[in-house]
């Protein structure tokens, strides 16, 4: 896929979520504050994306994920909220908790 094809597959809400972190600019908000704001912004977001990749971080955040990882996370979270519990990375589980 080309970069423009991938961008078209990326939900526009991801760009808006990432912009929350950029908006802090000179204020240098803590990662925790940004994570909280992004979590509230995305609290009702659902996705349906087949993700086969990995995501492993000691301190996982939305900002640390690339767009495919975000789609994988939100798709996994959507299924969990619907009662379908699937094996996933520990980092996805920590973000959810």
Secondary structure as GFF3:
##gff-version 3
##sequence-region A 1 97
A	DSSP	alpha_helix	3	9	.	.	.	ID=ss1
A	DSSP	alpha_helix	12	22	.	.	.	ID=ss2
A	DSSP	three_ten_helix	25	27	.	.	.	ID=ss3
A	DSSP	alpha_helix	31	41	.	.	.	ID=ss4
A	DSSP	alpha_helix	67	81	.	.	.	ID=ss5
A	DSSP	alpha_helix	90	96	.	.	.	ID=ss6
###
